């Protein structure tokens, strides 16, 4: 029981962790039209409900860096899974009861589990990547996207046969709980724990705050944060709004909208599973620039397409373009193993800031101009991220606070 699992077993465990997280996310998103009707929410009100997901994510992200440093990544991943299970179950109950505030509360639990768990999973992933000597992190995120695709298809099937939301989400919660039990045995216990950390010593809040702020004094980390801000907004806005964009913007049925959302998840999965090849061949910076351009074209197509068929094609481009932004940025943040947990946490915080601000802002804008016009904001944010793409290049020497990023190696 005390033996460290092999890198292969740890990678398999991480595959499952990312997959069930994506499946859980898609299960909720694919049923958003039904949940919106159940709680009788307007577009703006739905944006506030969805903001519960991002608020919980921000809390999870803020806590995860210190928790990983003190308790290890496995501890954070496991408790994140517990929060996801509780959150999905609460969303199910809130939908059945027609209570928007309860759905928002469930999303907050879900967001905490996803946000904190993502930090632990990525710290583990970077460590496995180093142990195996090849690119792993994009493939892990590919499993998340595969879970999104399958979850979207299951959501389509559930909506088609009239399966109640409460039954659908309860089954997903049970599956996630089973995955958490598997993770106990197959993740290493001390990955990410910083030398000299004392589990019995409570770190003062001011000290933790200073450590978190100090990370942002590193120009490379700050630039990566800008990149992930735009790319996470591209991914998160689709996760939050895509089914409703297809329903309200293209007059599609909820079932067909769920299918289009599954297509988005499949496109992201393809982009992430193939990402290792392109990253090894061309390097991070060219891949990041190409991804951002592809995402811009896809979002613009969805926004301006005259018909649903062309809009669906734009969704494919959107998914392919958004696929590698977040995982490549997180992998870049973990290049230096010293302080990797805090850097990954800081960069992920930038991403979840986009998740937090995006839903209500897009909802408020969409209330006045429509969701298809509102996503132009996302297009601009992704375009800006290309200006900082050089920051994800592998450093030629260990990253230190104040280092410049003038000599990227890829």
TORTI-512796 format. One record per residue (C-alpha): residue in three letters; x, y, z. Coordinates in pm, whole numbers. Layout:
BEGIN
<rec aa="ALA" c1="X" c2="Y" c3="Z"/>
...
! end
This chain:
BEGIN
<rec aa="UNK" c1="0" c2="0" c3="0"/>
<rec aa="UNK" c1="290" c2="240" c3="70"/>
<rec aa="UNK" c1="468" c2="173" c3="-259"/>
<rec aa="UNK" c1="465" c2="458" c3="-507"/>
<rec aa="UNK" c1="247" c2="365" c3="-809"/>
<rec aa="UNK" c1="426" c2="339" c3="-1142"/>
<rec aa="UNK" c1="408" c2="638" c3="-1381"/>
<rec aa="UNK" c1="191" c2="430" c3="-1613"/>
<rec aa="UNK" c1="-66" c2="356" c3="-1342"/>
<rec aa="UNK" c1="-64" c2="718" c3="-1231"/>
<rec aa="UNK" c1="-121" c2="831" c3="-1589"/>
<rec aa="UNK" c1="-416" c2="591" c3="-1619"/>
<rec aa="UNK" c1="-561" c2="725" c3="-1294"/>
<rec aa="UNK" c1="-525" c2="1080" c3="-1423"/>
<rec aa="UNK" c1="-690" c2="984" c3="-1751"/>
<rec aa="UNK" c1="-991" c2="862" c3="-1551"/>
<rec aa="UNK" c1="-993" c2="1171" c3="-1327"/>
<rec aa="UNK" c1="-997" c2="1408" c3="-1624"/>
<rec aa="UNK" c1="-1253" c2="1195" c3="-1809"/>
<rec aa="UNK" c1="-1512" c2="1184" c3="-1529"/>
<rec aa="UNK" c1="-1464" c2="1557" c3="-1465"/>
<rec aa="UNK" c1="-1542" c2="1628" c3="-1831"/>
<rec aa="UNK" c1="-1834" c2="1384" c3="-1824"/>
<rec aa="UNK" c1="-1977" c2="1558" c3="-1519"/>
<rec aa="UNK" c1="-1935" c2="1901" c3="-1677"/>
<rec aa="UNK" c1="-2105" c2="1796" c3="-2000"/>
<rec aa="UNK" c1="-2386" c2="1626" c3="-1814"/>
<rec aa="UNK" c1="-2477" c2="1957" c3="-1654"/>
<rec aa="UNK" c1="-2416" c2="2170" c3="-1964"/>
<rec aa="UNK" c1="-2610" c2="1943" c3="-2200"/>
<rec aa="UNK" c1="-2915" c2="1974" c3="-1974"/>
<rec aa="UNK" c1="-2894" c2="2354" c3="-1929"/>
<rec aa="UNK" c1="-3199" c2="2421" c3="-2152"/>
<rec aa="UNK" c1="-3407" c2="2184" c3="-1940"/>
<rec aa="UNK" c1="-3262" c2="2320" c3="-1615"/>
<rec aa="UNK" c1="-3323" c2="2679" c3="-1729"/>
<rec aa="UNK" c1="-3687" c2="2592" c3="-1793"/>
<rec aa="UNK" c1="-3716" c2="2408" c3="-1461"/>
<rec aa="UNK" c1="-3597" c2="2709" c3="-1261"/>
<rec aa="UNK" c1="-3772" c2="2959" c3="-1495"/>
<rec aa="UNK" c1="-3458" c2="3174" c3="-1546"/>
<rec aa="UNK" c1="-3396" c2="3447" c3="-1802"/>
<rec aa="UNK" c1="-3066" c2="3463" c3="-1994"/>
<rec aa="UNK" c1="-2923" c2="3716" c3="-1749"/>
<rec aa="UNK" c1="-3046" c2="3515" c3="-1448"/>
<rec aa="UNK" c1="-2896" c2="3201" c3="-1596"/>
<rec aa="UNK" c1="-2564" c2="3383" c3="-1623"/>
<rec aa="UNK" c1="-2575" c2="3449" c3="-1249"/>
<rec aa="UNK" c1="-2660" c2="3085" c3="-1178"/>
<rec aa="UNK" c1="-2367" c2="2970" c3="-1392"/>
<rec aa="UNK" c1="-2143" c2="3216" c3="-1208"/>
<rec aa="UNK" c1="-2179" c2="2988" c3="-905"/>
<rec aa="UNK" c1="-1965" c2="2736" c3="-1093"/>
<rec aa="UNK" c1="-1692" c2="2990" c3="-1151"/>
<rec aa="UNK" c1="-1708" c2="3132" c3="-798"/>
<rec aa="UNK" c1="-1657" c2="2785" c3="-654"/>
<rec aa="UNK" c1="-1376" c2="2725" c3="-900"/>
<rec aa="UNK" c1="-1198" c2="3041" c3="-789"/>
<rec aa="UNK" c1="-1216" c2="2935" c3="-425"/>
<rec aa="UNK" c1="-1084" c2="2591" c3="-516"/>
<rec aa="UNK" c1="-801" c2="2736" c3="-721"/>
<rec aa="UNK" c1="-708" c2="2983" c3="-446"/>
<rec aa="UNK" c1="-688" c2="2706" c3="-186"/>
<rec aa="UNK" c1="-527" c2="2440" c3="-404"/>
<rec aa="UNK" c1="-175" c2="2577" c3="-435"/>
<rec aa="UNK" c1="-113" c2="2585" c3="-61"/>
<rec aa="UNK" c1="-293" c2="2254" c3="-9"/>
<rec aa="UNK" c1="-81" c2="2079" c3="-271"/>
<rec aa="UNK" c1="235" c2="2226" c3="-117"/>
<rec aa="UNK" c1="139" c2="2099" c3="229"/>
<rec aa="UNK" c1="-60" c2="1781" c3="165"/>
<rec aa="UNK" c1="34" c2="1667" c3="-185"/>
<rec aa="UNK" c1="-163" c2="1658" c3="-511"/>
<rec aa="UNK" c1="-349" c2="1333" c3="-438"/>
<rec aa="UNK" c1="-516" c2="1482" c3="-130"/>
<rec aa="UNK" c1="-643" c2="1775" c3="-335"/>
<rec aa="UNK" c1="-763" c2="1556" c3="-625"/>
<rec aa="UNK" c1="-956" c2="1320" c3="-399"/>
<rec aa="UNK" c1="-1137" c2="1592" c3="-206"/>
<rec aa="UNK" c1="-1204" c2="1768" c3="-533"/>
<rec aa="UNK" c1="-1382" c2="1455" c3="-654"/>
<rec aa="UNK" c1="-1589" c2="1448" c3="-335"/>
<rec aa="UNK" c1="-1696" c2="1808" c3="-400"/>
<rec aa="UNK" c1="-1786" c2="1725" c3="-762"/>
<rec aa="UNK" c1="-2006" c2="1437" c3="-648"/>
<rec aa="UNK" c1="-2180" c2="1661" c3="-393"/>
<rec aa="UNK" c1="-2219" c2="1940" c3="-647"/>
<rec aa="UNK" c1="-2371" c2="1729" c3="-924"/>
<rec aa="UNK" c1="-2615" c2="1574" c3="-678"/>
<rec aa="UNK" c1="-2715" c2="1918" c3="-547"/>
<rec aa="UNK" c1="-2773" c2="2051" c3="-901"/>
<rec aa="UNK" c1="-2999" c2="1751" c3="-961"/>
<rec aa="UNK" c1="-3205" c2="1825" c3="-650"/>
<rec aa="UNK" c1="-3218" c2="2199" c3="-725"/>
<rec aa="UNK" c1="-3346" c2="2133" c3="-1075"/>
<rec aa="UNK" c1="-3613" c2="1894" c3="-951"/>
<rec aa="UNK" c1="-3723" c2="2149" c3="-690"/>
<rec aa="UNK" c1="-3716" c2="2439" c3="-937"/>
<rec aa="UNK" c1="-3481" c2="2638" c3="-713"/>
<rec aa="UNK" c1="-3223" c2="2846" c3="-899"/>
<rec aa="UNK" c1="-3027" c2="2932" c3="-585"/>
<rec aa="UNK" c1="-2985" c2="2562" c3="-506"/>
<rec aa="UNK" c1="-2861" c2="2491" c3="-858"/>
<rec aa="UNK" c1="-2612" c2="2777" c3="-817"/>
<rec aa="UNK" c1="-2501" c2="2632" c3="-481"/>
<rec aa="UNK" c1="-2452" c2="2291" c3="-639"/>
<rec aa="UNK" c1="-2249" c2="2449" c3="-917"/>
<rec aa="UNK" c1="-2034" c2="2620" c3="-654"/>
<rec aa="UNK" c1="-1953" c2="2282" c3="-497"/>
<rec aa="UNK" c1="-1888" c2="2139" c3="-841"/>
<rec aa="UNK" c1="-1668" c2="2436" c3="-931"/>
<rec aa="UNK" c1="-1463" c2="2400" c3="-612"/>
<rec aa="UNK" c1="-1400" c2="2035" c3="-687"/>
<rec aa="UNK" c1="-1314" c2="2098" c3="-1050"/>
<rec aa="UNK" c1="-1092" c2="2399" c3="-977"/>
<rec aa="UNK" c1="-895" c2="2249" c3="-690"/>
<rec aa="UNK" c1="-886" c2="1907" c3="-852"/>
<rec aa="UNK" c1="-750" c2="2051" c3="-1174"/>
<rec aa="UNK" c1="-451" c2="2197" c3="-990"/>
<rec aa="UNK" c1="-375" c2="1863" c3="-827"/>
<rec aa="UNK" c1="-428" c2="1672" c3="-1151"/>
<rec aa="UNK" c1="-200" c2="1903" c3="-1348"/>
<rec aa="UNK" c1="75" c2="1895" c3="-1086"/>
<rec aa="UNK" c1="55" c2="1514" c3="-1096"/>
<rec aa="UNK" c1="47" c2="1527" c3="-1476"/>
<rec aa="UNK" c1="359" c2="1741" c3="-1502"/>
<rec aa="UNK" c1="538" c2="1501" c3="-1265"/>
<rec aa="UNK" c1="428" c2="1198" c3="-1472"/>
<rec aa="UNK" c1="538" c2="1382" c3="-1788"/>
<rec aa="UNK" c1="886" c2="1423" c3="-1640"/>
<rec aa="UNK" c1="896" c2="1060" c3="-1525"/>
<rec aa="UNK" c1="796" c2="924" c3="-1867"/>
<rec aa="UNK" c1="1006" c2="1172" c3="-2064"/>
<rec aa="UNK" c1="731" c2="1261" c3="-2313"/>
<rec aa="UNK" c1="433" c2="1494" c3="-2351"/>
<rec aa="UNK" c1="143" c2="1385" c3="-2130"/>
<rec aa="UNK" c1="-54" c2="1689" c3="-2014"/>
<rec aa="UNK" c1="-237" c2="1767" c3="-2343"/>
<rec aa="UNK" c1="-350" c2="1405" c3="-2360"/>
<rec aa="UNK" c1="-486" c2="1429" c3="-2006"/>
<rec aa="UNK" c1="-690" c2="1731" c3="-2106"/>
<rec aa="UNK" c1="-791" c2="1534" c3="-2413"/>
<rec aa="UNK" c1="-953" c2="1283" c3="-2178"/>
<rec aa="UNK" c1="-1146" c2="1571" c3="-2023"/>
<rec aa="UNK" c1="-1267" c2="1673" c3="-2368"/>
<rec aa="UNK" c1="-1352" c2="1312" c3="-2451"/>
<rec aa="UNK" c1="-1559" c2="1304" c3="-2134"/>
<rec aa="UNK" c1="-1728" c2="1625" c3="-2252"/>
<rec aa="UNK" c1="-1807" c2="1466" c3="-2589"/>
<rec aa="UNK" c1="-1947" c2="1146" c3="-2438"/>
<rec aa="UNK" c1="-2130" c2="1339" c3="-2169"/>
<rec aa="UNK" c1="-2287" c2="1556" c3="-2437"/>
<rec aa="UNK" c1="-2405" c2="1250" c3="-2629"/>
<rec aa="UNK" c1="-2546" c2="1097" c3="-2311"/>
<rec aa="UNK" c1="-2719" c2="1428" c3="-2241"/>
<rec aa="UNK" c1="-2866" c2="1415" c3="-2591"/>
<rec aa="UNK" c1="-2991" c2="1061" c3="-2530"/>
<rec aa="UNK" c1="-3129" c2="1151" c3="-2188"/>
<rec aa="UNK" c1="-3317" c2="1450" c3="-2327"/>
<rec aa="UNK" c1="-3448" c2="1252" c3="-2623"/>
<rec aa="UNK" c1="-3599" c2="975" c3="-2409"/>
<rec aa="UNK" c1="-3725" c2="1224" c3="-2151"/>
<rec aa="UNK" c1="-3503" c2="1105" c3="-1865"/>
<rec aa="UNK" c1="-3551" c2="1345" c3="-1573"/>
<rec aa="UNK" c1="-3252" c2="1566" c3="-1495"/>
<rec aa="UNK" c1="-3244" c2="1439" c3="-1137"/>
<rec aa="UNK" c1="-3204" c2="1075" c3="-1248"/>
<rec aa="UNK" c1="-2944" c2="1163" c3="-1510"/>
<rec aa="UNK" c1="-2723" c2="1370" c3="-1280"/>
<rec aa="UNK" c1="-2756" c2="1129" c3="-988"/>
<rec aa="UNK" c1="-2617" c2="848" c3="-1207"/>
<rec aa="UNK" c1="-2325" c2="1071" c3="-1307"/>
<rec aa="UNK" c1="-2254" c2="1152" c3="-942"/>
<rec aa="UNK" c1="-2243" c2="779" c3="-861"/>
<rec aa="UNK" c1="-1996" c2="714" c3="-1144"/>
<rec aa="UNK" c1="-1771" c2="995" c3="-1026"/>
<rec aa="UNK" c1="-1775" c2="856" c3="-672"/>
<rec aa="UNK" c1="-1659" c2="518" c3="-804"/>
<rec aa="UNK" c1="-1374" c2="689" c3="-991"/>
<rec aa="UNK" c1="-1264" c2="864" c3="-670"/>
<rec aa="UNK" c1="-1227" c2="526" c3="-497"/>
<rec aa="UNK" c1="-1002" c2="408" c3="-780"/>
<rec aa="UNK" c1="-785" c2="720" c3="-750"/>
<rec aa="UNK" c1="-705" c2="645" c3="-387"/>
<rec aa="UNK" c1="-493" c2="347" c3="-491"/>
<rec aa="UNK" c1="-331" c2="485" c3="-804"/>
<rec aa="UNK" c1="-201" c2="834" c3="-736"/>
<rec aa="UNK" c1="126" c2="906" c3="-559"/>
<rec aa="UNK" c1="71" c2="1062" c3="-215"/>
<rec aa="UNK" c1="344" c2="1328" c3="-199"/>
<rec aa="UNK" c1="370" c2="1480" c3="-546"/>
<rec aa="UNK" c1="384" c2="1859" c3="-526"/>
<rec aa="UNK" c1="453" c2="1865" c3="-154"/>
<rec aa="UNK" c1="721" c2="2126" c3="-93"/>
<rec aa="UNK" c1="1031" c2="2033" c3="110"/>
<rec aa="UNK" c1="1012" c2="2145" c3="471"/>
<rec aa="UNK" c1="633" c2="2178" c3="476"/>
<rec aa="UNK" c1="487" c2="2086" c3="812"/>
<rec aa="UNK" c1="137" c2="1941" c3="802"/>
<rec aa="UNK" c1="85" c2="2034" c3="1168"/>
<rec aa="UNK" c1="186" c2="2398" c3="1120"/>
<rec aa="UNK" c1="-83" c2="2639" c3="1003"/>
<rec aa="UNK" c1="62" c2="2887" c3="754"/>
<rec aa="UNK" c1="-50" c2="3247" c3="828"/>
<rec aa="UNK" c1="-293" c2="3389" c3="574"/>
<rec aa="UNK" c1="-69" c2="3690" c3="513"/>
<rec aa="UNK" c1="226" c2="3464" c3="434"/>
<rec aa="UNK" c1="20" c2="3258" c3="189"/>
<rec aa="UNK" c1="-108" c2="3577" c3="27"/>
<rec aa="UNK" c1="244" c2="3717" c3="-13"/>
<rec aa="UNK" c1="360" c2="3391" c3="-169"/>
<rec aa="UNK" c1="70" c2="3394" c3="-414"/>
<rec aa="UNK" c1="135" c2="3757" c3="-513"/>
<rec aa="UNK" c1="510" c2="3698" c3="-550"/>
<rec aa="UNK" c1="445" c2="3448" c3="-830"/>
<rec aa="UNK" c1="297" c2="3727" c3="-1042"/>
<rec aa="UNK" c1="620" c2="3931" c3="-1018"/>
<rec aa="UNK" c1="773" c2="3678" c3="-1259"/>
<rec aa="UNK" c1="725" c2="3824" c3="-1610"/>
<rec aa="UNK" c1="698" c2="3480" c3="-1771"/>
<rec aa="UNK" c1="426" c2="3366" c3="-1530"/>
<rec aa="UNK" c1="234" c2="3690" c3="-1577"/>
<rec aa="UNK" c1="248" c2="3654" c3="-1957"/>
<rec aa="UNK" c1="130" c2="3293" c3="-1939"/>
<rec aa="UNK" c1="-155" c2="3417" c3="-1722"/>
<rec aa="UNK" c1="-266" c2="3656" c3="-1996"/>
<rec aa="UNK" c1="-260" c2="3371" c3="-2248"/>
<rec aa="UNK" c1="-467" c2="3141" c3="-2033"/>
<rec aa="UNK" c1="-711" c2="3424" c3="-1957"/>
<rec aa="UNK" c1="-807" c2="3444" c3="-2324"/>
<rec aa="UNK" c1="-789" c2="3074" c3="-2407"/>
<rec aa="UNK" c1="-982" c2="2970" c3="-2096"/>
<rec aa="UNK" c1="-1251" c2="3222" c3="-2185"/>
<rec aa="UNK" c1="-1274" c2="3056" c3="-2527"/>
<rec aa="UNK" c1="-1318" c2="2713" c3="-2370"/>
<rec aa="UNK" c1="-1532" c2="2824" c3="-2079"/>
<rec aa="UNK" c1="-1775" c2="3035" c3="-2282"/>
<rec aa="UNK" c1="-1852" c2="2730" c3="-2497"/>
<rec aa="UNK" c1="-1896" c2="2513" c3="-2188"/>
<rec aa="UNK" c1="-2130" c2="2770" c3="-2035"/>
<rec aa="UNK" c1="-2330" c2="2893" c3="-2330"/>
<rec aa="UNK" c1="-2293" c2="2680" c3="-2643"/>
<rec aa="UNK" c1="-2618" c2="2480" c3="-2611"/>
<rec aa="UNK" c1="-2812" c2="2799" c3="-2547"/>
<rec aa="UNK" c1="-2634" c2="2975" c3="-2837"/>
<rec aa="UNK" c1="-2751" c2="2698" c3="-3068"/>
<rec aa="UNK" c1="-3106" c2="2700" c3="-2926"/>
<rec aa="UNK" c1="-3156" c2="3078" c3="-2913"/>
<rec aa="UNK" c1="-2927" c2="3182" c3="-3198"/>
<rec aa="UNK" c1="-3001" c2="2912" c3="-3457"/>
<rec aa="UNK" c1="-3348" c2="2798" c3="-3342"/>
<rec aa="UNK" c1="-3231" c2="2440" c3="-3291"/>
<rec aa="UNK" c1="-3399" c2="2197" c3="-3053"/>
<rec aa="UNK" c1="-3238" c2="2125" c3="-2716"/>
<rec aa="UNK" c1="-3150" c2="1773" c3="-2838"/>
<rec aa="UNK" c1="-2969" c2="1897" c3="-3150"/>
<rec aa="UNK" c1="-2796" c2="2168" c3="-2944"/>
<rec aa="UNK" c1="-2664" c2="1896" c3="-2712"/>
<rec aa="UNK" c1="-2531" c2="1713" c3="-3017"/>
<rec aa="UNK" c1="-2348" c2="2026" c3="-3134"/>
<rec aa="UNK" c1="-2202" c2="2065" c3="-2786"/>
<rec aa="UNK" c1="-2082" c2="1705" c3="-2800"/>
<rec aa="UNK" c1="-1921" c2="1792" c3="-3135"/>
<rec aa="UNK" c1="-1736" c2="2075" c3="-2962"/>
<rec aa="UNK" c1="-1607" c2="1834" c3="-2697"/>
<rec aa="UNK" c1="-1502" c2="1584" c3="-2963"/>
<rec aa="UNK" c1="-1316" c2="1857" c3="-3153"/>
<rec aa="UNK" c1="-1129" c2="1955" c3="-2838"/>
<rec aa="UNK" c1="-1047" c2="1590" c3="-2767"/>
<rec aa="UNK" c1="-904" c2="1548" c3="-3117"/>
<rec aa="UNK" c1="-700" c2="1866" c3="-3079"/>
<rec aa="UNK" c1="-562" c2="1758" c3="-2743"/>
<rec aa="UNK" c1="-485" c2="1397" c3="-2829"/>
<rec aa="UNK" c1="-302" c2="1508" c3="-3144"/>
<rec aa="UNK" c1="-138" c2="1798" c3="-2963"/>
<rec aa="UNK" c1="167" c2="1601" c3="-2849"/>
<rec aa="UNK" c1="270" c2="1537" c3="-3210"/>
<rec aa="UNK" c1="246" c2="1904" c3="-3308"/>
<rec aa="UNK" c1="413" c2="2026" c3="-2988"/>
<rec aa="UNK" c1="707" c2="1788" c3="-3035"/>
<rec aa="UNK" c1="741" c2="1880" c3="-3402"/>
<rec aa="UNK" c1="688" c2="2257" c3="-3398"/>
<rec aa="UNK" c1="724" c2="2370" c3="-3036"/>
<rec aa="UNK" c1="483" c2="2542" c3="-2802"/>
<rec aa="UNK" c1="488" c2="2897" c3="-2941"/>
<rec aa="UNK" c1="389" c2="2821" c3="-3305"/>
<rec aa="UNK" c1="124" c2="2578" c3="-3183"/>
<rec aa="UNK" c1="-19" c2="2836" c3="-2942"/>
<rec aa="UNK" c1="-38" c2="3103" c3="-3213"/>
<rec aa="UNK" c1="-200" c2="2863" c3="-3461"/>
<rec aa="UNK" c1="-451" c2="2750" c3="-3198"/>
<rec aa="UNK" c1="-553" c2="3105" c3="-3114"/>
<rec aa="UNK" c1="-602" c2="3196" c3="-3480"/>
<rec aa="UNK" c1="-812" c2="2886" c3="-3536"/>
<rec aa="UNK" c1="-1026" c2="2969" c3="-3232"/>
<rec aa="UNK" c1="-1078" c2="3326" c3="-3355"/>
<rec aa="UNK" c1="-1196" c2="3200" c3="-3695"/>
<rec aa="UNK" c1="-1428" c2="2946" c3="-3531"/>
<rec aa="UNK" c1="-1586" c2="3194" c3="-3290"/>
<rec aa="UNK" c1="-1634" c2="3447" c3="-3571"/>
<rec aa="UNK" c1="-1803" c2="3180" c3="-3782"/>
<rec aa="UNK" c1="-2045" c2="3091" c3="-3501"/>
<rec aa="UNK" c1="-2119" c2="3458" c3="-3445"/>
<rec aa="UNK" c1="-2183" c2="3554" c3="-3807"/>
<rec aa="UNK" c1="-2291" c2="3230" c3="-3978"/>
<rec aa="UNK" c1="-2622" c2="3265" c3="-4167"/>
<rec aa="UNK" c1="-2726" c2="2907" c3="-4091"/>
<rec aa="UNK" c1="-2687" c2="2627" c3="-3838"/>
<rec aa="UNK" c1="-2471" c2="2405" c3="-4063"/>
<rec aa="UNK" c1="-2202" c2="2670" c3="-4103"/>
<rec aa="UNK" c1="-2239" c2="2754" c3="-3734"/>
<rec aa="UNK" c1="-2169" c2="2391" c3="-3645"/>
<rec aa="UNK" c1="-1858" c2="2401" c3="-3864"/>
<rec aa="UNK" c1="-1749" c2="2707" c3="-3667"/>
<rec aa="UNK" c1="-1801" c2="2509" c3="-3346"/>
<rec aa="UNK" c1="-1554" c2="2248" c3="-3475"/>
<rec aa="UNK" c1="-1293" c2="2517" c3="-3548"/>
<rec aa="UNK" c1="-1364" c2="2676" c3="-3211"/>
<rec aa="UNK" c1="-1305" c2="2345" c3="-3033"/>
<rec aa="UNK" c1="-987" c2="2264" c3="-3225"/>
<rec aa="UNK" c1="-849" c2="2612" c3="-3161"/>
<rec aa="UNK" c1="-931" c2="2620" c3="-2790"/>
<rec aa="UNK" c1="-802" c2="2267" c3="-2730"/>
<rec aa="UNK" c1="-437" c2="2327" c3="-2643"/>
<rec aa="UNK" c1="-439" c2="2675" c3="-2490"/>
<rec aa="UNK" c1="-515" c2="2583" c3="-2130"/>
<rec aa="UNK" c1="-309" c2="2260" c3="-2102"/>
<rec aa="UNK" c1="-3" c2="2405" c3="-2277"/>
<rec aa="UNK" c1="-12" c2="2713" c3="-2054"/>
<rec aa="UNK" c1="-42" c2="2501" c3="-1740"/>
<rec aa="UNK" c1="240" c2="2273" c3="-1856"/>
<rec aa="UNK" c1="457" c2="2578" c3="-1922"/>
<rec aa="UNK" c1="382" c2="2712" c3="-1574"/>
<rec aa="UNK" c1="512" c2="2385" c3="-1427"/>
<rec aa="UNK" c1="841" c2="2380" c3="-1621"/>
<rec aa="UNK" c1="1042" c2="2462" c3="-1310"/>
<rec aa="UNK" c1="967" c2="2194" c3="-1045"/>
<rec aa="UNK" c1="1055" c2="2438" c3="-767"/>
<rec aa="UNK" c1="733" c2="2622" c3="-692"/>
<rec aa="UNK" c1="547" c2="2443" c3="-971"/>
<rec aa="UNK" c1="230" c2="2403" c3="-764"/>
<rec aa="UNK" c1="206" c2="2773" c3="-690"/>
<rec aa="UNK" c1="277" c2="2874" c3="-1050"/>
<rec aa="UNK" c1="24" c2="2628" c3="-1188"/>
<rec aa="UNK" c1="-225" c2="2753" c3="-930"/>
<rec aa="UNK" c1="-159" c2="3117" c3="-1022"/>
<rec aa="UNK" c1="-196" c2="3056" c3="-1396"/>
<rec aa="UNK" c1="-508" c2="2847" c3="-1345"/>
<rec aa="UNK" c1="-647" c2="3130" c3="-1131"/>
<rec aa="UNK" c1="-620" c2="3357" c3="-1434"/>
<rec aa="UNK" c1="-813" c2="3101" c3="-1634"/>
<rec aa="UNK" c1="-1084" c2="3065" c3="-1374"/>
<rec aa="UNK" c1="-1108" c2="3441" c3="-1349"/>
<rec aa="UNK" c1="-1227" c2="3423" c3="-1708"/>
<rec aa="UNK" c1="-1471" c2="3148" c3="-1607"/>
<rec aa="UNK" c1="-1596" c2="3367" c3="-1320"/>
<rec aa="UNK" c1="-1637" c2="3692" c3="-1512"/>
<rec aa="UNK" c1="-1741" c2="3538" c3="-1844"/>
<rec aa="UNK" c1="-2084" c2="3386" c3="-1764"/>
<rec aa="UNK" c1="-2254" c2="3694" c3="-1613"/>
<rec aa="UNK" c1="-2090" c2="3936" c3="-1857"/>
<rec aa="UNK" c1="-2187" c2="3730" c3="-2162"/>
<rec aa="UNK" c1="-2532" c2="3677" c3="-2013"/>
<rec aa="UNK" c1="-2589" c2="4050" c3="-1958"/>
<rec aa="UNK" c1="-2458" c2="4138" c3="-2304"/>
<rec aa="UNK" c1="-2654" c2="3855" c3="-2460"/>
<rec aa="UNK" c1="-2972" c2="3978" c3="-2294"/>
<rec aa="UNK" c1="-2947" c2="4296" c3="-2507"/>
<rec aa="UNK" c1="-2775" c2="4191" c3="-2829"/>
<rec aa="UNK" c1="-2808" c2="3811" c3="-2832"/>
<rec aa="UNK" c1="-2554" c2="3547" c3="-2736"/>
<rec aa="UNK" c1="-2409" c2="3518" c3="-3087"/>
<rec aa="UNK" c1="-2311" c2="3883" c3="-3081"/>
<rec aa="UNK" c1="-2192" c2="3864" c3="-2720"/>
<rec aa="UNK" c1="-1921" c2="3607" c3="-2800"/>
<rec aa="UNK" c1="-1732" c2="3870" c3="-3000"/>
<rec aa="UNK" c1="-1592" c2="3966" c3="-2658"/>
<rec aa="UNK" c1="-1439" c2="3617" c3="-2642"/>
<rec aa="UNK" c1="-1296" c2="3656" c3="-2992"/>
<rec aa="UNK" c1="-1114" c2="3976" c3="-2891"/>
<rec aa="UNK" c1="-972" c2="3817" c3="-2575"/>
<rec aa="UNK" c1="-833" c2="3521" c3="-2772"/>
<rec aa="UNK" c1="-679" c2="3756" c3="-3030"/>
<rec aa="UNK" c1="-500" c2="3948" c3="-2753"/>
<rec aa="UNK" c1="-353" c2="3625" c3="-2611"/>
<rec aa="UNK" c1="-152" c2="3569" c3="-2931"/>
<rec aa="UNK" c1="63" c2="3873" c3="-2842"/>
<rec aa="UNK" c1="205" c2="3680" c3="-2545"/>
<rec aa="UNK" c1="251" c2="3341" c3="-2710"/>
<rec aa="UNK" c1="632" c2="3345" c3="-2674"/>
<rec aa="UNK" c1="593" c2="3310" c3="-2298"/>
<rec aa="UNK" c1="504" c2="2940" c3="-2322"/>
<rec aa="UNK" c1="838" c2="2851" c3="-2484"/>
<rec aa="UNK" c1="1052" c2="2620" c3="-2274"/>
<rec aa="UNK" c1="1304" c2="2829" c3="-2076"/>
<rec aa="UNK" c1="1671" c2="2759" c3="-2140"/>
<rec aa="UNK" c1="1746" c2="2795" c3="-1769"/>
<rec aa="UNK" c1="1545" c2="2759" c3="-1447"/>
<rec aa="UNK" c1="1283" c2="3029" c3="-1408"/>
<rec aa="UNK" c1="1353" c2="3277" c3="-1130"/>
<rec aa="UNK" c1="1151" c2="3578" c3="-1014"/>
<rec aa="UNK" c1="1229" c2="3870" c3="-1243"/>
<rec aa="UNK" c1="1370" c2="3657" c3="-1524"/>
<rec aa="UNK" c1="1313" c2="3786" c3="-1877"/>
<rec aa="UNK" c1="1181" c2="3563" c3="-2152"/>
<rec aa="UNK" c1="1406" c2="3688" c3="-2433"/>
<rec aa="UNK" c1="1551" c2="3355" c3="-2538"/>
<rec aa="UNK" c1="1284" c2="3090" c3="-2583"/>
<rec aa="UNK" c1="1402" c2="2749" c3="-2699"/>
<rec aa="UNK" c1="1097" c2="2670" c3="-2911"/>
! end
